[in-house]
């Protein structure tokens, strides 16, 4: 990584001081609890309407055109229509009147720095996925059956080209717009750490299955940090695409008993974890968080109607998928 580039990202965060931002927001009548509640309600509405749409469409097609749900393109077309035509518009309409947070100018990353961030992301994903796999294994022992992984099943049983198009291209763009642009722009005024945690955990919960929750949350937090430091989502879109493309590409090779892939996969995973940890440790002192001037109690982030409703909705679906999926 380029040391000067790291320092530039950490120091060129905002053009205005946090006190000036706070005073400006007070003039605009910004109420932290109302903003966080509204964001949570928007997340809930997005998830609820999206799930309802999928259930209704799937029920109608299963009844009248049963051959359509059996095709190898159906699940990705339904998911694409849902996230682009339902989820994104609903979330945008519900948060658009919330004023955006003040932020600094866009910061350009050098290629070496970007690749370093990618390795940190890959290492963090594999390490957190290992932790999530252990949790799933323990639950499966108690359950007496395997835990469902809807995403893995969908990627394994559907057309590769269509799967790659959605997972590696469409989903990263739309999800970054929702969770790292729209959501962060509303919450970053309350400080980096709360914004990162809320964005990352909401991203993990929105996957609505236990298998993806842990590593998606970890990646969501890292992606949020990158956006907060660069003031653009273009880097996280590419990072997201690269991460998803790896999983989509390796899976069919391993499933088809491709021995080269089977040998290279664990080597890559181990290398990514070690290098990612080393890069993080070596640069940990450069990680700086902007603190908010808002006098907000920590409980406000969790104990509000929006956050509670969205969390309960996702947890109920996660539990249902875990038990009956």
Backbone torsions as a table, in degrees:
resi	resn	phi	psi	omega
1	UNK	NA	152.2	178.3
2	UNK	-89.1	116.3	-174.1
3	UNK	-60.7	-44.3	-179.2
4	UNK	-62.5	-36.6	-179.5
5	UNK	-67.1	-37.1	178.0
6	UNK	-64.3	-45.6	-179.2
7	UNK	-63.8	-35.5	179.6
8	UNK	-64.0	-39.9	-179.3
9	UNK	-65.5	-38.0	-176.3
10	UNK	-76.3	-28.9	-174.7
11	UNK	-95.0	-31.5	-178.2
12	UNK	-92.6	64.8	-174.5
13	UNK	-93.2	-49.8	-177.4
14	UNK	-135.4	146.6	177.3
15	UNK	-77.6	-33.0	-179.3
16	UNK	-102.6	156.2	176.1
17	UNK	-74.7	160.5	-179.9
18	UNK	-63.2	-31.7	178.5
19	UNK	-66.4	-41.5	177.6
20	UNK	-64.4	-40.7	177.4
21	UNK	-61.5	-43.1	-178.8
22	UNK	-63.6	-45.7	179.6
23	UNK	-62.9	-39.1	178.4
24	UNK	-63.8	-43.9	179.9
25	UNK	-65.5	-35.0	177.8
26	UNK	-64.8	-37.3	177.9
27	UNK	-66.0	-32.3	-180.0
28	UNK	-83.8	-3.2	178.3
29	UNK	73.8	33.6	-179.8
30	UNK	-74.1	121.4	176.8
31	UNK	-107.4	111.9	-176.0
32	UNK	-51.9	-47.2	-176.8
33	UNK	-65.0	-38.6	179.3
34	UNK	-66.7	-39.7	179.5
35	UNK	-64.5	-49.2	-178.6
36	UNK	-64.1	-39.8	177.9
37	UNK	-62.9	-43.9	-178.5
38	UNK	-65.8	-39.2	176.9
39	UNK	-63.2	-43.3	178.3
40	UNK	-62.5	-41.6	178.2
41	UNK	-65.8	-35.6	177.4
42	UNK	-66.0	-39.9	176.6
43	UNK	-63.7	-43.4	178.3
44	UNK	-62.1	-47.0	-179.6
45	UNK	-61.1	-42.0	178.5
46	UNK	-60.5	-47.7	-179.3
47	UNK	-66.6	-44.4	-177.1
48	UNK	-65.6	-48.4	-179.0
49	UNK	-64.6	-39.1	179.7
50	UNK	-63.7	-46.3	179.9
51	UNK	-65.7	-40.6	179.0
52	UNK	-62.0	-43.1	179.2
53	UNK	-60.4	-44.7	-179.1
54	UNK	-64.3	-41.7	179.8
55	UNK	-64.3	-45.4	-178.4
56	UNK	-63.7	-49.9	-179.2
57	UNK	-62.5	-43.2	-179.6
58	UNK	-64.4	-38.7	179.2
59	UNK	-65.9	-43.6	-179.5
60	UNK	-64.7	-46.6	-178.2
61	UNK	-68.0	-38.3	179.0
62	UNK	-63.3	-33.4	-178.0
63	UNK	-80.2	-43.7	-172.4
64	UNK	-104.0	-27.5	178.2
65	UNK	-134.4	66.9	-173.1
66	UNK	-61.4	-19.7	-179.9
67	UNK	-74.3	-25.1	-177.5
68	UNK	-65.6	-49.7	179.1
69	UNK	-61.9	-14.0	-178.7
70	UNK	-88.6	-8.7	-178.8
71	UNK	-72.5	159.9	-176.8
72	UNK	-85.7	7.2	177.1
73	UNK	-116.5	-10.6	-170.9
74	UNK	-60.7	-50.5	-173.2
75	UNK	-62.1	-37.6	-178.6
76	UNK	-76.8	-33.4	175.7
77	UNK	-66.5	-44.5	178.8
78	UNK	-61.8	-42.8	180.0
79	UNK	-66.1	-41.3	179.3
80	UNK	-63.0	-47.2	179.3
81	UNK	-61.4	-38.2	-178.4
82	UNK	-66.3	-50.2	-175.3
83	UNK	-73.9	-35.8	-178.8
84	UNK	-84.1	-44.0	-174.9
85	UNK	-88.3	-20.0	-177.0
86	UNK	-117.9	-61.4	-173.1
87	UNK	-59.7	-55.4	-178.3
88	UNK	-60.8	-49.4	179.6
89	UNK	-61.2	-41.1	-179.6
90	UNK	-62.7	-47.1	-179.0
91	UNK	-64.0	-43.5	-179.2
92	UNK	-62.1	-45.4	-177.8
93	UNK	-62.4	-32.5	-176.5
94	UNK	-84.1	-21.0	-178.8
95	UNK	-111.5	-4.7	-171.9
96	UNK	-63.7	-26.7	-179.0
97	UNK	-85.2	-6.8	175.0
98	UNK	-77.6	124.2	-178.6
99	UNK	-58.9	139.7	175.8
100	UNK	-68.7	151.2	177.4
101	UNK	-76.5	147.4	174.2
102	UNK	-62.3	144.3	177.8
103	UNK	-150.8	165.0	-178.4
104	UNK	-85.6	-172.1	179.5
105	UNK	-73.5	159.6	178.4
106	UNK	-67.0	140.7	-179.7
107	UNK	-110.2	131.9	-178.9
108	UNK	-92.1	128.6	178.7
109	UNK	-90.9	141.5	170.8
110	UNK	-75.5	155.4	-177.9
111	UNK	-58.5	-41.5	-179.2
112	UNK	-62.1	-39.1	178.6
113	UNK	-68.1	-43.2	179.1
114	UNK	-60.4	-44.9	179.9
115	UNK	-64.3	-36.0	176.4
116	UNK	-63.1	-42.8	177.8
117	UNK	-63.0	-39.9	178.1
118	UNK	-59.9	-43.3	179.8
119	UNK	-66.3	-37.0	175.7
120	UNK	-63.6	-42.9	178.7
121	UNK	-62.4	-46.1	-179.1
122	UNK	-63.1	-45.9	179.3
123	UNK	-62.0	-43.6	179.3
124	UNK	-64.2	-38.1	-180.0
125	UNK	-64.8	-48.3	-178.1
126	UNK	-65.5	-40.0	-179.5
127	UNK	-67.1	-45.5	179.2
128	UNK	-70.1	-31.8	176.9
129	UNK	-66.7	-35.4	176.0
130	UNK	-61.9	-43.5	177.4
131	UNK	-62.0	-43.9	178.5
132	UNK	-64.8	-36.6	179.1
133	UNK	-64.8	-38.9	178.0
134	UNK	-63.2	-44.2	178.0
135	UNK	-60.7	-45.2	178.9
136	UNK	-62.0	-39.0	-180.0
137	UNK	-64.2	-44.0	179.7
138	UNK	-64.1	-41.0	178.4
139	UNK	-66.9	-38.4	179.4
140	UNK	-64.3	-33.1	176.5
141	UNK	-65.2	-42.2	178.6
142	UNK	-68.3	-38.1	-178.3
143	UNK	-75.1	-30.5	-177.0
144	UNK	82.8	16.0	-179.2
145	UNK	-157.6	162.3	179.7
146	UNK	-68.0	150.1	175.9
147	UNK	-84.1	134.5	-178.3
148	UNK	-67.6	141.9	174.7
149	UNK	-128.8	86.6	-175.1
150	UNK	-54.8	-40.4	-178.4
151	UNK	-65.5	-44.4	179.0
152	UNK	-63.7	-42.0	178.3
153	UNK	-62.6	-42.6	-178.9
154	UNK	-65.1	-40.5	-179.9
155	UNK	-71.3	-29.7	-177.5
156	UNK	-79.0	-30.6	-170.4
157	UNK	-108.0	11.1	-176.5
158	UNK	-127.9	167.1	-178.6
159	UNK	-54.5	129.2	-174.9
160	UNK	-63.3	-45.1	-176.8
161	UNK	-61.5	-44.1	-179.8
162	UNK	-69.4	-39.7	177.5
163	UNK	-60.7	-46.4	-179.8
164	UNK	-63.1	-41.4	-179.7
165	UNK	-58.4	-44.8	-178.3
166	UNK	-77.0	-53.5	-172.5
167	UNK	-66.4	-41.6	-173.6
168	UNK	-94.8	-14.8	-177.2
169	UNK	-122.6	-56.7	-174.8
170	UNK	-70.3	-53.3	-176.1
171	UNK	-58.2	-46.2	180.0
172	UNK	-58.9	-39.5	-179.0
173	UNK	-65.8	-50.4	-176.4
174	UNK	-67.5	-43.0	-178.3
175	UNK	-67.4	-35.9	177.1
176	UNK	-68.5	-36.4	176.9
177	UNK	-62.8	-43.0	-178.0
178	UNK	-70.9	-55.5	-168.9
179	UNK	-90.1	-29.6	-177.6
180	UNK	-108.1	-8.4	174.5
181	UNK	-110.8	-70.3	-176.3
182	UNK	-59.2	-47.9	-176.4
183	UNK	-69.8	-47.6	-178.4
184	UNK	-64.9	-35.5	-179.6
185	UNK	-63.7	-24.9	178.4
186	UNK	-87.2	-27.8	-170.8
187	UNK	-105.6	-16.5	-172.3
188	UNK	-66.4	-19.5	176.6
189	UNK	-63.4	-20.0	-178.2
190	UNK	-91.6	8.3	177.8
191	UNK	111.1	152.3	-176.8
192	UNK	-64.2	-48.3	-174.1
193	UNK	-62.3	-50.1	176.9
194	UNK	-59.3	-41.5	-179.5
195	UNK	-63.7	-42.6	179.5
196	UNK	-63.9	-46.8	-177.4
197	UNK	-66.2	-44.7	-179.8
198	UNK	-64.1	-43.2	179.6
199	UNK	-65.8	-46.4	-176.9
200	UNK	-67.0	-46.8	-178.5
201	UNK	-68.8	-37.4	176.4
202	UNK	-62.3	-39.2	177.5
203	UNK	-63.2	-43.3	178.4
204	UNK	-65.2	-44.5	179.2
205	UNK	-62.8	-36.3	-175.9
206	UNK	-66.2	-17.8	174.8
207	UNK	-70.9	-21.9	171.1
208	UNK	56.4	36.1	168.2
209	UNK	-154.0	147.8	-173.0
210	UNK	-66.6	-32.6	-176.5
211	UNK	-61.8	-34.0	-177.2
212	UNK	-100.3	-15.1	-171.6
213	UNK	-57.3	-48.5	-173.1
214	UNK	-64.7	-56.1	-175.5
215	UNK	-71.2	-29.8	177.2
216	UNK	-67.3	-37.7	177.9
217	UNK	-65.2	-44.1	-179.9
218	UNK	-63.0	-47.3	177.7
219	UNK	-62.7	-39.2	179.3
220	UNK	-61.0	-38.5	178.9
221	UNK	-67.7	-43.1	178.9
222	UNK	-65.1	-45.5	178.2
223	UNK	-58.4	-41.0	-179.7
224	UNK	-62.7	-40.8	178.9
225	UNK	-62.0	-42.6	179.4
226	UNK	-61.1	-43.1	179.5
227	UNK	-65.9	-42.0	179.4
228	UNK	-62.3	-31.9	-177.6
229	UNK	-88.9	-23.0	-178.7
230	UNK	-108.6	-15.3	179.4
231	UNK	62.0	31.5	176.1
232	UNK	-154.6	150.7	178.8
233	UNK	-98.1	2.4	-175.6
234	UNK	-64.3	-34.2	179.6
235	UNK	-73.0	-39.7	-179.4
236	UNK	-72.6	-28.9	174.4
237	UNK	-62.1	-45.9	-179.9
238	UNK	-67.4	-42.5	177.0
239	UNK	-59.2	-45.7	179.5
240	UNK	-60.5	-43.7	178.3
241	UNK	-62.2	-43.8	-178.8
242	UNK	-64.4	-43.9	179.2
243	UNK	-62.3	-48.6	-178.7
244	UNK	-67.0	-37.6	-179.6
245	UNK	-63.9	-37.4	178.4
246	UNK	-61.0	-49.0	-179.4
247	UNK	-63.3	-41.4	-179.3
248	UNK	-66.7	-35.9	-176.3
249	UNK	-80.1	-39.8	-177.7
250	UNK	-71.1	-35.9	-173.8
251	UNK	-56.0	-53.2	-179.0
252	UNK	-64.1	-31.7	179.2
253	UNK	-66.9	-44.5	178.7
254	UNK	-68.1	-40.6	179.7
255	UNK	-64.0	-32.7	-179.8
256	UNK	-86.1	13.0	178.9
257	UNK	58.8	39.6	174.3
258	UNK	-76.0	109.8	-171.3
259	UNK	-66.3	-32.6	177.8
260	UNK	-63.6	-45.3	178.6
261	UNK	-64.7	-39.1	-179.1
262	UNK	-64.4	-34.1	179.3
263	UNK	-78.1	-43.8	-175.7
264	UNK	-72.3	-32.3	-175.1
265	UNK	-57.9	-54.2	-179.8
266	UNK	-64.7	-31.1	177.5
267	UNK	-64.7	-45.0	179.1
268	UNK	-63.9	-43.8	-178.7
269	UNK	-62.0	-47.2	-179.4
270	UNK	-62.9	-43.7	179.6
271	UNK	-62.3	-44.7	-179.6
272	UNK	-62.1	-40.3	180.0
273	UNK	-65.2	-48.5	-178.1
274	UNK	-64.4	-49.4	-178.9
275	UNK	-65.0	-40.7	179.1
276	UNK	-61.2	-42.9	178.9
277	UNK	-65.2	-43.3	-179.9
278	UNK	-62.1	-45.7	179.3
279	UNK	-62.3	-40.1	179.4
280	UNK	-65.1	-46.2	-178.2
281	UNK	-64.7	-44.6	-178.1
282	UNK	-64.7	-29.0	-175.8
283	UNK	-111.5	12.0	-173.8
284	UNK	-62.4	-30.7	-178.9
285	UNK	-71.7	-16.5	179.6
286	UNK	-86.5	-7.7	-179.4
287	UNK	-80.2	112.9	-176.6
288	UNK	-123.7	135.4	-179.7
289	UNK	-110.1	132.1	174.0
290	UNK	-76.0	130.2	179.4
291	UNK	-100.1	146.6	-178.8
292	UNK	-86.4	152.2	174.7
293	UNK	-89.3	-2.7	-179.1
294	UNK	-71.8	131.9	175.5
295	UNK	-81.8	76.3	-175.6
296	UNK	-107.7	130.0	173.1
297	UNK	-73.3	142.3	-177.7
298	UNK	-59.2	-30.9	-178.1
299	UNK	-64.1	-23.4	-178.5
300	UNK	-62.2	-33.5	-178.3
301	UNK	-66.9	-27.8	-176.7
302	UNK	-108.0	-44.5	-174.4
303	UNK	-87.7	69.0	172.5
304	UNK	-143.0	155.9	-171.8
305	UNK	-57.6	-41.1	-176.5
306	UNK	-66.4	-50.4	-179.7
307	UNK	-62.6	-43.5	-179.5
308	UNK	-63.2	-45.9	-177.4
309	UNK	-64.0	-45.9	179.6
310	UNK	-64.1	-44.9	-178.8
311	UNK	-62.8	-46.7	179.6
312	UNK	-61.8	-42.4	179.6
313	UNK	-58.9	-48.7	-179.3
314	UNK	-67.4	-40.8	-179.3
315	UNK	-64.2	-40.2	178.3
316	UNK	-60.3	-44.3	179.1
317	UNK	-67.3	-40.5	178.3
318	UNK	-60.9	-43.8	178.6
319	UNK	-63.7	-42.9	179.8
320	UNK	-62.3	-44.2	178.9
321	UNK	-65.7	-38.3	-179.5
322	UNK	-66.1	-40.3	-176.4
323	UNK	-84.0	-46.0	-172.4
324	UNK	-112.1	-6.7	-175.9
325	UNK	-66.0	NA	NA
